[in-house]
């Protein structure tokens, strides 16, 4: 993750290609993608003074062990230079908004999720049975 900056500083750093990026990435393309993501937040009404983070998430190639890692098994995989970029900014409400830009097609999409500040009561989680317990492992992987 790029260090915490304001959204405006993140845009300026991306425009100037001064982001902290992993070796092997195309700096110009990666910087443009971060700037695009940050400008989507700005266009959605996030103030330039809001704290913001930039994230690069590499893709991965699974050589062996597909669908076993989140179930406690072993996998052999490697990171690749294709992946996705994310820019996040803090919010004062319980909404999680996602703004997506697809680089090759230029298409864009948006989604808003209502987050619940308190976890569901244990009775609700138990009502769905053992399947819930197994799927809890998935995001942890």
BELHU-V486120 format. One record per helix or strand of 3 or more residues. SS is the DSSP state (alpha for helix, beta for strand). FROM is the first residue (numbers start at 0). LEN is the number of residues. If there is no record, write none. Layout:
{{SS	FROM	LEN} {SS	FROM	LEN}}
This chain:
{{alpha	6	9} {alpha	26	17} {beta	50	14} {alpha	68	3} {beta	75	14} {beta	94	7} {beta	107	7} {alpha	121	6} {alpha	129	11}}
